[in-house]
């Protein structure tokens, strides 16, 4: 069964900490995405990557960065965590064809205190 | 830009009732359309999709038809079960506009089914 695996289901961090959220996919997909999900706002795209070492800003990149050193791994970095970054973070991957849709991970619920 | 509009939730139904969740979209080109489902505490799963006008996507008793003339992709199920309780997201992919496969999501509709 193909999978997108996020390293943590729940995470609690302190304000100002540097936070790493890891995502690994085993489907050899070219594209990978990071979203955050908040009540009433749906899913908002933070960053995406269409190839190794390539990255593009999404709709809400401020306060975040990403790294993709290998095709299967896409990391989201919160440079200095703040309480307004408390959210559910969802990683997804997809092949190059636009009609295939995404495969999502189970999500990481991050709380910044 | 592209956008997806879903009906506000929650939608509350009794078991075996008929379900409709409305979804309309705005897109520049000819998008592909998707429905995703999110069960409590989990990520999103692809439920069904349609890639061109008049296509019908179906899965697990759910159906949705791509209506270009009304720019809609409404989700339907003839008889819901308690296990269908979840949040449902409508989404589109419009590479003509974005130049890249990027999904645009609606805000989600929560479905609550009681026994």
Boltz contact constraints between the chains, C-beta under 6 A:
constraints:
  - contact:
      token1: [A, 42]
      token2: [B, 105]
      max_distance: 6.0
  - contact:
      token1: [A, 42]
      token2: [B, 107]
      max_distance: 6.0
  - contact:
      token1: [A, 42]
      token2: [B, 108]
      max_distance: 6.0
  - contact:
      token1: [A, 43]
      token2: [B, 105]
      max_distance: 6.0
  - contact:
      token1: [A, 90]
      token2: [B, 43]
      max_distance: 6.0
  - contact:
      token1: [A, 98]
      token2: [B, 93]
      max_distance: 6.0
  - contact:
      token1: [A, 98]
      token2: [B, 95]
      max_distance: 6.0
  - contact:
      token1: [A, 98]
      token2: [B, 101]
      max_distance: 6.0
  - contact:
      token1: [A, 99]
      token2: [B, 32]
      max_distance: 6.0
  - contact:
      token1: [A, 99]
      token2: [B, 51]
      max_distance: 6.0
  - contact:
      token1: [A, 101]
      token2: [B, 34]
      max_distance: 6.0
  - contact:
      token1: [A, 101]
      token2: [B, 46]
      max_distance: 6.0
  - contact:
      token1: [A, 101]
      token2: [B, 49]
      max_distance: 6.0
  - contact:
      token1: [A, 104]
      token2: [B, 43]
      max_distance: 6.0
  - contact:
      token1: [A, 104]
      token2: [B, 44]
      max_distance: 6.0
  - contact:
      token1: [A, 105]
      token2: [B, 43]
      max_distance: 6.0
  - contact:
      token1: [A, 106]
      token2: [B, 42]
      max_distance: 6.0
  - contact:
      token1: [A, 106]
      token2: [B, 43]
      max_distance: 6.0
  - contact:
      token1: [A, 107]
      token2: [B, 43]
      max_distance: 6.0
